[in-house]
């Protein structure tokens, strides 16, 4: 029963036509980049996308090109605080032959709020193609529904064991159940 609430069983992605991955976005029509954020010091085993829990802690933004064509093109990255548009991070145009780009923000983002990642693809003909991805930072790590279900299951199991092993508690519960049946 506990495995039903396991986050590994509820992984994102899906079959063709049903992919609801909120962490990927189009740079060009039908050409995608996947984005994942990490805060390894605060949450070593967690991945984030649209909501990053902490501020002022090491934050790594990882971009994976899902299309080979971007590996030979220069890409520029910028992170701004919105709505002010204040720049908090910038990496000039570089080619990333591996298809993976890791942007490391040693101090993370400075304050709670909305941020925008600007990705600029510098095409061979000199044109600049811009894409944007927003995220919120500093709201803390919410407890997932799967975790809440697991906590409820453990609580229920503990109460059931108490019910079976304690005669006084059993009498109280049986009395409450008897009154509930009268309604």
PyMOL commands that set and color helices and strands:
alter all, ss='L'
color gray80, all
select helices_A, chain A and resi 2-5+7-10+68-72+145-165+167-182
alter helices_A, ss='H'
color red, helices_A
select strands_A, chain A and resi 24-28+31-39+43-48+51-52+59-65+74-82+86-95+100-105+113-122+128-137
alter strands_A, ss='S'
color yellow, strands_A
deselect
rebuild
show_as cartoon
